[in-house]
Amino acid sequence: MTEFDETYDFVVAGSGGGSMCAGLLAKSLGHSVLILEKTDLVGGTTARSGGVMWIPNNPFMKRDGVEDSYEKAAAYLDSVLGDAADAPGASRERRHTYLTEAPRMIEFLAGQGIRLTRVSEWPDYYDERPGGSVAGRTVVAELFDVNELGLWKEKLRPSFIQLSLPATLEEMMELPAYKRSWQVKWLMLKLALRGLAAKLGGKHWVAGGAALQGRMLQAALRAGVELRTGSPVKELIVEDDAVKGVTTVKDGHAWRVGARLGVLINAGGFARNQGMRDRYQPGTSVKWTMAAPGDTGEMIEEMMRRGAAIAQMEERVGSQVTLPPGAEESEFKPTAQAMTASPHAILVDQSGVRYMNEGGSYMAYCKGMLERNKSVPAVPSWAIFDSQYLRKYMLAGTMPGSKKPQNWTDSGYLKAADSIDQLAAQLKIDTATLGATVERFNGFVAKNRDEDFHRGERAYDNWLGDWLHQPSATLGAIEKAPFYAVPVLPGDVGTYGGVVTDAQARVLRVDGSVIQGLYATGVSTASVMGRAYPGAGSSVGPSFVWGYVAARHACEPQSSTRPSR
Ligand SMILES: Cc1cc2nc3c(=O)[nH]c(=O)nc-3n(C[C@H](O)[C@H](O)[C@H](O)COP(=O)(O)OP(=O)(O)OC[C@H]3O[C@@H](n4cnc5c(N)ncnc54)[C@H](O)[C@@H]3O)c2cc1C
């Protein structure tokens, strides 16, 4: 029998999306909870993220009179994921649990005082499929005054949304059009007044993932969840084939923590571990990821050491990036998510040929790049655009029409030329090929129909584009010199495969049996979304939902399938 240094009812490794949700549930059932976080900051990549959760049929849709249902969402997942025979994380049983429990989880959080809402317009990424929704199924936290955390404020991992104005994610996405729209100018004024009021009132608003995890942290602390930073979980403690606790580090020494009801692993994926990438995702690089620094995969390896099955390890939440000089080393990489879906822009491989609908999900986009690269060099691919693009849209994190740093051109990152032929010569692409690609695309623009890849035929493609551009939000000719190119890489915001878990979030062995006492959630697991990204929030949403499911299973006294101890 292991002698523990201390014992809690429920112990969580990692302070990711599901951790505090699980902690709140366990506390609401009267149990003691300890969350151990390896880094010095709380919240994981979830805090860094947009904080968007994909929750079909959520209470805010009902509030807003938007029609959705379990059946509709199930039909959608069926149409996007199929039977997912090669993705055990996305088994029908788990999908059913996800769709059933996700709205309940949101109700639970609302009951705990977490202020959430929905983004009204954020189409599913395959909205044209059966059951797809154009209206947002996405749930986000309301802006949060991080000063309310007191001393814990400094411990919250910041979001990638670093604006001088206190804007929500939805508002932030409008801002680049401020020069062209009175509506957005008015929004800027509103945000400036909100900023002024915050200054006078001593508030420090944060948005996105920091708002979500800030609110979760506040609620967890109030409920009495114990949270320790700088406390890596090193090992699982196993006795009689069941997990009984974990080994962490306290004051520089090994420290054994017992868990009476269960251990939940919410320790992220392996986006920051090049060795694991080389093994499971060859051709991808830690230099292209935006995942938080703690995302190094050791808890997945520890669970494997204890017999856990793994699946979907090749999958990532791809997110295209373009990296000007210095960006490789930066924590926050400039996204190119909307770039080539905007008017006056396309993506071509290194032979100058267009090869995808640039409007698809970022996961599909990056998969498409890696797949193309097997037959034609396509990593990096080139974003090709004209002066209209540069005047109206963002480039590598800079505002529309702004002067670009001199070292972008000096270093060869941003290529500029007076003609497509000259641009092709700079890119070492056959001039006739690039010329034909641009001419063909411009022909589609004139017809307002992309006959090759159908860009613009689903709501999501247009949502990524420019709502002010007519007649198509996404198709616009590349015709006004100068012409430009920048490299685009298949980056990511995290990995998407890990240990296999059942519909109670219990970790399974290769033979399908349950490792008693061990639960996992988030990107430490093989995703319930299989090998696709159905809609915005398909990573944070599941992390919360499976944390909720795990804690309920472990801690609810009447649960018949509770692990035997
Ligand atoms: C810029 C950006 C925007 C994004 N936007 C969205 C979005 O809006 N919606 C969405 O669904 N997805 C989004 N993503 C992806 C998403 O944020 C992540 O996939 C998701 O947050 C992962 O959550 P998690 O709960 O699994 O782990 P995390 O939130 O990453 O938490 C894991 C935690 O475990 C800790 N840890 C690791 N090892 C140990 C250990 N041994 N012991 C103790 N602690 C450990 C880590 O330090 C970390 O704090 C975005 C990502 C980025 C980078």
The ligand as an SDF file (V2000), in Angstrom:
LIG
                    3D

 53 58  0  0  0  0  0  0  0  0999 V2000
   -4.4760   31.0050  -30.4870 C   0  0  0  0  0  0  0  0  0  0  0  0
   -5.3620   29.8010  -30.3000 C   0  0  0  0  0  0  0  0  0  0  0  0
   -6.7300   29.9300  -30.4610 C   0  0  0  0  0  0  0  0  0  0  0  0
   -7.5490   28.8100  -30.2990 C   0  0  0  0  0  0  0  0  0  0  0  0
   -8.8930   28.9780  -30.3030 N   0  0  0  0  0  0  0  0  0  0  0  0
   -9.6870   27.9170  -30.0270 C   0  0  0  0  0  0  0  0  0  0  0  0
  -11.0760   28.1010  -29.8180 C   0  0  0  0  0  0  0  0  0  0  0  0
  -11.5830   29.2230  -29.7890 O   0  0  0  0  0  0  0  0  0  0  0  0
  -11.8300   26.9820  -29.6210 N   0  0  0  0  0  0  0  0  0  0  0  0
  -11.2970   25.7170  -29.5890 C   0  0  0  0  0  0  0  0  0  0  0  0
  -12.0340   24.7540  -29.4250 O   0  0  0  0  0  0  0  0  0  0  0  0
   -9.9800   25.5430  -29.7250 N   0  0  0  0  0  0  0  0  0  0  0  0
   -9.1600   26.6030  -29.8890 C   0  0  0  0  0  0  0  0  0  0  0  0
   -7.8250   26.4200  -29.9370 N   0  0  0  0  0  0  0  0  0  0  0  0
   -7.2860   25.0900  -29.6300 C   0  0  0  0  0  0  0  0  0  0  0  0
   -7.5180   24.8270  -28.1450 C   0  0  0  0  0  0  0  0  0  0  0  0
   -7.2120   25.9930  -27.4200 O   0  0  0  0  0  0  0  0  0  0  0  0
   -6.7420   23.6580  -27.5500 C   0  0  0  0  0  0  0  0  0  0  0  0
   -6.7720   22.5580  -28.4060 O   0  0  0  0  0  0  0  0  0  0  0  0
   -7.4090   23.2960  -26.2070 C   0  0  0  0  0  0  0  0  0  0  0  0
   -7.4890   24.4580  -25.4100 O   0  0  0  0  0  0  0  0  0  0  0  0
   -6.7020   22.2100  -25.4600 C   0  0  0  0  0  0  0  0  0  0  0  0
   -7.3270   22.1400  -24.2090 O   0  0  0  0  0  0  0  0  0  0  0  0
   -6.9810   21.0660  -23.1220 P   0  0  0  0  0  0  0  0  0  0  0  0
   -7.9630   21.2530  -22.0380 O   0  0  0  0  0  0  0  0  0  0  0  0
   -6.8800   19.7240  -23.7100 O   0  0  0  0  0  0  0  0  0  0  0  0
   -5.5050   21.4350  -22.6490 O   0  0  0  0  0  0  0  0  0  0  0  0
   -4.8540   22.7930  -22.2210 P   0  0  0  0  0  0  0  0  0  0  0  0
   -5.8240   23.8930  -22.1120 O   0  0  0  0  0  0  0  0  0  0  0  0
   -3.6790   23.0190  -23.0850 O   0  0  0  0  0  0  0  0  0  0  0  0
   -4.3380   22.5140  -20.7510 O   0  0  0  0  0  0  0  0  0  0  0  0
   -3.3900   21.5420  -20.4590 C   0  0  0  0  0  0  0  0  0  0  0  0
   -2.6080   21.9770  -19.2370 C   0  0  0  0  0  0  0  0  0  0  0  0
   -1.9090   20.8600  -18.7000 O   0  0  0  0  0  0  0  0  0  0  0  0
   -0.6190   21.2840  -18.2470 C   0  0  0  0  0  0  0  0  0  0  0  0
    0.2440   20.1220  -18.1550 N   0  0  0  0  0  0  0  0  0  0  0  0
    0.8900   19.4660  -19.1500 C   0  0  0  0  0  0  0  0  0  0  0  0
    1.5820   18.4350  -18.6540 N   0  0  0  0  0  0  0  0  0  0  0  0
    1.3670   18.4160  -17.3030 C   0  0  0  0  0  0  0  0  0  0  0  0
    1.8220   17.6040  -16.2360 C   0  0  0  0  0  0  0  0  0  0  0  0
    2.6640   16.5970  -16.4460 N   0  0  0  0  0  0  0  0  0  0  0  0
    1.4130   17.8900  -14.9850 N   0  0  0  0  0  0  0  0  0  0  0  0
    0.5820   18.9350  -14.7370 C   0  0  0  0  0  0  0  0  0  0  0  0
    0.1360   19.7640  -15.7220 N   0  0  0  0  0  0  0  0  0  0  0  0
    0.5140   19.4970  -16.9920 C   0  0  0  0  0  0  0  0  0  0  0  0
   -0.2330   22.2960  -19.3090 C   0  0  0  0  0  0  0  0  0  0  0  0
    0.8020   23.1330  -18.8520 O   0  0  0  0  0  0  0  0  0  0  0  0
   -1.5450   23.0230  -19.5420 C   0  0  0  0  0  0  0  0  0  0  0  0
   -1.6830   24.1040  -18.6800 O   0  0  0  0  0  0  0  0  0  0  0  0
   -6.9810   27.5350  -30.0340 C   0  0  0  0  0  0  0  0  0  0  0  0
   -5.6190   27.4300  -29.8260 C   0  0  0  0  0  0  0  0  0  0  0  0
   -4.8110   28.5440  -29.9560 C   0  0  0  0  0  0  0  0  0  0  0  0
   -3.3420   28.4020  -29.7160 C   0  0  0  0  0  0  0  0  0  0  0  0
  1  2  1  0
  2  3  1  0
  2 52  2  0
  3  4  2  0
  4  5  1  0
  4 50  1  0
  5  6  2  0
  6  7  1  0
  6 13  1  0
  7  8  2  0
  7  9  1  0
  9 10  1  0
 10 11  2  0
 10 12  1  0
 12 13  2  0
 13 14  1  0
 14 15  1  0
 14 50  1  0
 15 16  1  0
 16 17  1  0
 16 18  1  0
 18 19  1  0
 18 20  1  0
 20 21  1  0
 20 22  1  0
 22 23  1  0
 23 24  1  0
 24 25  2  0
 24 26  1  0
 24 27  1  0
 27 28  1  0
 28 29  2  0
 28 30  1  0
 28 31  1  0
 31 32  1  0
 32 33  1  0
 33 34  1  0
 33 48  1  0
 34 35  1  0
 35 36  1  0
 35 46  1  0
 36 37  1  0
 36 45  1  0
 37 38  2  0
 38 39  1  0
 39 40  1  0
 39 45  2  0
 40 41  1  0
 40 42  2  0
 42 43  1  0
 43 44  2  0
 44 45  1  0
 46 47  1  0
 46 48  1  0
 48 49  1  0
 50 51  2  0
 51 52  1  0
 52 53  1  0
M  END
$$$$
